[in-house]
Amino acid sequence: MAEHFGDNLKLLCSHYRSIAEVCRKLAINRAQFNKYLNGQSRPTPYNLKRICDFFGVEEYELGQPPEQFARLIGARGTTPGKVSEGDPLLELLQPLRDNAGNLSRYCGYYFEYSNCMSVPGFILLSLVHLREERGTFLFERQERQERTRAGEAEDWVRCRYLGAAFALQDRLFLLDYESLTVNEMSQTILIPSFKSRITRLNGLKTGVSSADGRNPACTRVVWEFLGPEINRVNAYRQIMLYRPDDPRIDADIRQRLTVEPLKNGLFEIE
């Protein structure tokens, strides 16, 4: 693999504007990446997997002779990292992918706290998983709300949102849709953390209430980082509606969700 790896990696990088762009998207040191290109060193298994996932190739393919590898890439019908020709939606979103920053440090699991859009006066706790897949940052948000009738619990309503995340000019933009019914979309804008350790992120979320009126709504949102790996069963049991005075919702979360708007109508979010 070492004999042809550098040449094949150069071919993959040629589909991007610069080596610096590739290094930025991969979050790999430029000097170290140059050693890969020049055949001076081989990536660690971890970095090799990231490179392969980013370009959409297999590890063994990078060891093929350059001529064979070039034919393989061409035969796939799409340029690595680029959109399929003729798809206007993917072409429209391509500049976002090209200019978005790296979100690797934010990958992992979060509890999302928000003022419930469909049940005013309650706090909705959701579970979010942000991950990187072939150079694109995707996320999944799980919600559960208990449906009641005549004051008694009837069953649980589950929502599963799938979306993409982009880091643009010191803001995190997340766009998703409800994948079980495909009848709504939402957008979340978060203020990134500039601290070495990520704990809680503040932001705003817009969407549509799931109540009968289907009213557009906007709420404050707080993301609480849980870690890169968690006990998902235990976390899923916690996602539901909570009353604001529930002792399981700490004072800091309540304060972040109830900040009053400033005179200009904007919110002061630290």
C-alpha positions as CSV (number, residue, x, y, z in Angstrom):
1,M,0.0,0.0,0.0
2,A,2.8,2.4,0.9
3,E,4.2,2.3,-2.7
4,H,1.1,3.8,-4.3
5,F,-0.7,5.5,-1.4
6,G,0.8,9.0,-1.9
7,D,0.0,9.1,-5.6
8,N,-3.6,7.9,-5.1
9,L,-4.1,10.4,-2.2
10,K,-2.9,13.2,-4.5
11,L,-5.5,12.2,-7.1
12,L,-8.3,12.3,-4.5
13,C,-7.1,15.7,-3.2
14,S,-7.0,17.1,-6.8
15,H,-10.8,17.2,-6.7
16,Y,-10.6,19.9,-4.1
17,R,-9.5,23.5,-4.3
18,S,-6.4,23.0,-2.2
19,I,-4.6,20.6,0.1
20,A,-5.2,23.1,2.9
21,E,-9.0,22.7,2.4
22,V,-8.7,18.9,2.7
23,C,-6.6,19.2,5.8
24,R,-9.0,21.6,7.3
25,K,-12.0,19.4,6.6
26,L,-10.1,16.3,8.0
27,A,-8.6,18.2,10.9
28,I,-5.2,16.8,10.1
29,N,-2.0,18.7,10.5
30,R,-0.8,20.0,7.1
31,A,2.8,19.1,7.6
32,Q,1.8,15.5,8.6
33,F,-0.5,15.3,5.6
34,N,2.3,16.3,3.3
35,K,4.3,13.3,4.6
36,Y,1.4,11.1,3.5
37,L,1.4,12.6,0.1
38,N,5.1,12.3,-0.4
39,G,5.2,8.7,0.9
40,Q,7.4,9.7,3.9
41,S,5.0,8.2,6.4
42,R,1.8,6.1,6.6
43,P,-1.3,7.3,8.5
44,T,-2.2,5.7,11.8
45,P,-5.2,3.3,11.5
46,Y,-7.4,6.0,13.0
47,N,-6.4,8.7,10.5
48,L,-6.5,6.2,7.6
49,K,-10.1,5.3,8.4
50,R,-11.0,9.1,8.5
51,I,-9.3,9.7,5.2
52,C,-11.1,6.7,3.6
53,D,-14.5,7.8,5.0
54,F,-13.9,11.3,3.8
55,F,-13.2,10.4,0.2
56,G,-15.5,7.4,0.1
57,V,-12.9,4.8,-0.7
58,E,-11.7,1.5,0.9
59,E,-8.3,1.1,2.5
60,Y,-7.2,-1.6,0.1
61,E,-8.2,0.5,-2.9
62,L,-5.6,3.2,-2.0
63,G,-2.9,0.5,-2.4
64,Q,-3.8,-0.2,-6.1
65,P,-1.6,1.1,-8.9
66,P,-2.4,4.7,-9.8
67,E,-3.8,3.9,-13.3
68,Q,-6.1,1.2,-11.9
69,F,-7.1,3.5,-9.0
70,A,-7.9,6.3,-11.4
71,R,-10.2,4.0,-13.5
72,L,-11.9,2.9,-10.3
73,I,-12.7,6.4,-9.2
74,G,-13.9,7.4,-12.6
75,A,-16.1,4.2,-12.9
76,R,-18.0,5.2,-9.8
77,G,-19.6,8.0,-11.8
78,T,-19.1,10.7,-9.2
79,T,-16.1,12.7,-8.2
80,P,-15.1,12.1,-4.6
81,G,-16.6,14.7,-2.3
82,K,-18.6,16.2,-5.2
83,V,-22.3,16.0,-6.0
84,S,-24.0,13.9,-8.7
85,E,-24.5,15.8,-11.9
86,G,-28.0,16.9,-12.5
87,D,-29.2,17.0,-8.9
88,P,-30.2,20.7,-8.3
89,L,-30.7,20.2,-4.6
90,L,-27.2,18.8,-4.0
91,E,-25.7,21.4,-6.3
92,L,-27.4,24.1,-4.3
93,L,-26.0,22.8,-1.0
94,Q,-22.5,22.1,-2.3
95,P,-21.1,25.6,-1.4
96,L,-22.2,25.0,2.2
97,R,-20.2,21.8,2.3
98,D,-17.2,23.5,0.7
99,N,-17.1,26.4,3.1
100,A,-18.2,24.8,6.3
101,G,-15.8,24.5,9.2
102,N,-14.8,21.3,10.9
103,L,-17.2,20.1,13.6
104,S,-15.1,17.1,14.8
105,R,-14.7,18.4,18.3
106,Y,-18.5,18.7,18.7
107,C,-19.2,15.1,17.7
108,G,-20.9,13.0,20.3
109,Y,-24.2,12.8,22.2
110,Y,-26.2,15.6,23.7
111,F,-29.3,16.2,25.8
112,E,-31.3,19.0,24.1
113,Y,-33.5,21.1,26.3
114,S,-36.1,23.3,24.7
115,N,-39.4,24.9,25.5
116,C,-41.9,22.5,24.1
117,M,-43.6,24.0,21.0
118,S,-46.7,21.7,21.1
119,V,-47.2,21.7,24.9
120,P,-46.6,25.3,26.2
121,G,-45.2,25.5,29.7
122,F,-43.2,22.3,29.6
123,I,-39.6,21.6,28.8
124,L,-38.8,19.0,26.2
125,L,-35.7,16.9,26.7
126,S,-34.4,15.2,23.5
127,L,-31.4,13.1,22.7
128,V,-29.1,14.2,19.9
129,H,-26.2,12.3,18.2
130,L,-23.8,14.4,16.1
131,R,-21.4,12.4,13.9
132,E,-19.1,12.7,11.0
133,E,-19.6,10.6,7.9
134,R,-17.3,10.8,4.9
135,G,-16.5,14.4,5.7
136,T,-20.1,15.5,6.3
137,F,-21.5,16.2,9.7
138,L,-24.9,14.5,10.3
139,F,-27.1,14.3,13.3
140,E,-30.1,12.4,14.7
141,R,-32.5,13.8,17.3
142,Q,-34.9,11.5,19.2
143,E,-38.0,12.9,21.0
144,R,-40.7,11.3,23.1
145,Q,-43.9,12.8,24.4
146,E,-46.4,11.0,26.5
147,R,-49.9,11.3,25.1
148,T,-52.7,11.5,27.7
149,R,-56.4,11.2,27.6
150,A,-58.8,12.1,30.4
151,G,-55.8,12.8,32.6
152,E,-54.4,9.3,32.2
153,A,-51.3,8.3,30.2
154,E,-52.3,6.7,26.9
155,D,-49.1,6.0,25.0
156,W,-45.9,7.6,23.8
157,V,-45.5,9.7,20.6
158,R,-42.0,9.3,19.1
159,C,-40.3,11.6,16.7
160,R,-37.0,11.0,14.9
161,Y,-35.3,13.9,13.2
162,L,-32.4,13.5,10.7
163,G,-30.3,16.4,9.5
164,A,-27.0,18.0,8.6
165,A,-24.8,20.4,10.5
166,F,-22.6,23.2,9.2
167,A,-20.1,25.5,11.0
168,L,-20.3,28.9,9.2
169,Q,-18.8,32.2,10.6
170,D,-18.7,31.3,14.3
171,R,-22.2,29.8,14.3
172,L,-23.4,26.2,14.1
173,F,-26.3,25.7,11.8
174,L,-28.4,22.5,11.9
175,L,-31.2,21.7,9.5
176,D,-33.4,18.6,9.9
177,Y,-36.7,16.9,9.0
178,E,-38.9,14.5,10.9
179,S,-38.1,11.2,9.2
180,L,-41.1,9.1,10.5
181,T,-43.9,11.3,9.0
182,V,-41.8,13.6,6.7
183,N,-44.2,16.4,7.5
184,E,-42.0,19.1,9.1
185,M,-38.6,20.6,9.2
186,S,-36.7,22.6,11.8
187,Q,-33.6,24.7,12.1
188,T,-31.3,25.2,15.1
189,I,-28.6,27.8,15.4
190,L,-26.1,27.3,18.2
191,I,-23.4,29.5,19.7
192,P,-20.1,27.5,19.6
193,S,-18.0,26.9,22.7
194,F,-14.5,28.5,22.6
195,K,-13.5,26.7,25.8
196,S,-11.3,23.6,25.7
197,R,-14.1,21.5,27.3
198,I,-17.6,21.5,25.8
199,T,-20.3,21.5,28.4
200,R,-23.4,23.4,27.3
201,L,-24.3,25.2,24.0
202,N,-27.0,27.9,23.8
203,G,-29.1,28.7,20.8
204,L,-32.5,29.1,19.1
205,K,-34.6,26.6,17.3
206,T,-37.5,27.3,14.9
207,G,-40.1,24.8,13.7
208,V,-43.7,23.9,13.7
209,S,-45.8,22.8,16.6
210,S,-47.1,19.2,16.3
211,A,-50.4,20.3,17.8
212,D,-53.5,20.5,15.6
213,G,-52.9,24.2,14.7
214,R,-49.4,23.5,13.3
215,N,-48.3,26.9,14.3
216,P,-44.8,28.1,13.5
217,A,-42.8,28.5,16.7
218,C,-39.4,29.5,18.0
219,T,-37.7,28.5,21.3
220,R,-34.5,28.8,23.1
221,V,-32.5,25.6,23.1
222,V,-29.6,24.3,25.3
223,W,-27.4,21.4,24.2
224,E,-25.7,19.5,27.1
225,F,-22.7,17.4,26.0
226,L,-22.8,13.8,27.3
227,G,-19.7,12.4,25.7
228,P,-18.6,10.6,22.6
229,E,-20.1,7.3,23.8
230,I,-23.0,6.8,26.3
231,N,-25.5,4.3,27.6
232,R,-28.1,5.0,25.0
233,V,-30.8,2.9,26.7
234,N,-30.4,4.9,29.9
235,A,-30.3,8.2,28.1
236,Y,-33.4,7.3,26.0
237,R,-35.4,6.6,29.2
238,Q,-34.9,10.2,30.2
239,I,-36.2,11.9,27.1
240,M,-39.7,13.2,27.7
241,L,-41.6,16.3,28.8
242,Y,-40.7,17.9,32.2
243,R,-42.4,20.6,34.2
244,P,-40.0,23.7,34.6
245,D,-39.9,23.1,38.4
246,D,-39.0,19.4,38.1
247,P,-35.9,18.8,40.3
248,R,-34.3,16.9,37.4
249,I,-34.1,20.2,35.5
250,D,-31.3,22.3,37.1
251,A,-31.5,26.0,37.7
252,D,-28.9,26.8,35.0
253,I,-31.0,25.1,32.3
254,R,-34.1,26.9,33.4
255,Q,-32.3,30.2,33.4
256,R,-30.9,29.7,29.9
257,L,-34.4,28.8,28.6
258,T,-36.2,31.8,30.1
259,V,-33.9,34.8,29.3
260,E,-36.0,37.9,28.4
261,P,-35.5,39.5,24.9
262,L,-33.5,42.7,24.6
263,K,-35.0,45.9,23.4
264,N,-34.2,45.2,19.8
265,G,-36.0,41.9,19.9
266,L,-32.8,39.8,20.0
267,F,-31.7,37.5,22.8
268,E,-28.5,37.8,24.7
269,I,-26.8,34.4,24.5
270,E,-23.4,33.8,26.0
